[in-house]
Amino acid sequence: MEESSILYEVKDRIAYIMLNRPEKMNAFNLEMSAAMRDTWKRFEDDPEAQVAVLTGRGKHFSSGIDLTDEQGEPWQYHEAYPRNGISVFKPIVGAIQGYALGQGYIIAVYGCDITIAADNVMFGFPEGRIGVSLIPPQHTPYMHFKLHLELLLLSWKGGRMVDARRAYEAGIVNKVVPESELMDEAVRWAELLKGIPPLYIKSVKYGLYTGIERKTTRDEREYIDFILPQEVSQDKQEAMRAFLEKREPHFTGK
């Protein structure tokens, strides 16, 4: 049986979440994006998990979207992002190593509340080189505006990627450590977060994340939550059949 693209394990109230496509540098295909979406819900609903540590198996955190795989709509890949402050309120610590590119960069930096970087990290956004469609990016106060532009526009070229030192100076990671110490440091931060009341963390995440959410991001989220379920629902099909057959519909709420 094929091993899951996302691994999940809880120890001492810490959920260890691992991207598990090392042969593809943990690139996200449609299956992995959907599995990541489901994993965030599992984590938030898990009574045994208080905080998560997210990392990637192998040498790299993630090289972004898998362009060799069947291509879906952008929103299908975006479902891999944790909905911090919206439906994910438990804290997430990222333990990031090697390449964190494109979608991998967004999840490592924007998707994690605390980001611990190995000293070999390279952040980049290669979408600019190949013209992958993306929602207009939101800028956040904690990142240098000029560096953000450089990263989004030019970091497809190796020499323009953002290394661990520069990422720390720009405020997009919380700490840089040798790769051999990465998981130990991430767990140390997770243990600290376990000592904070969960409702306090929920309030902080709600206030900060909803405060920077762009309308375009909210529109996509509301499409996924409210419009798409209508479009693919059994009730919609039943309504159409009933109309054509000139009878009263029988709805199930599905």
Helices and strands as residue ranges (DSSP letters): E 6-11, E 14-19, G 22-24, H 30-45, E 51-56, H 74-78, E 92-96, E 99-101, H 103-109, E 114-118, E 122-124, H 127-130, H 145-154, G 158-160, E 162-163, H 164-169, E 175-177, G 179-181, H 182-194, H 198-212, H 215-222, I 223-227, H 228-231, H 234-245
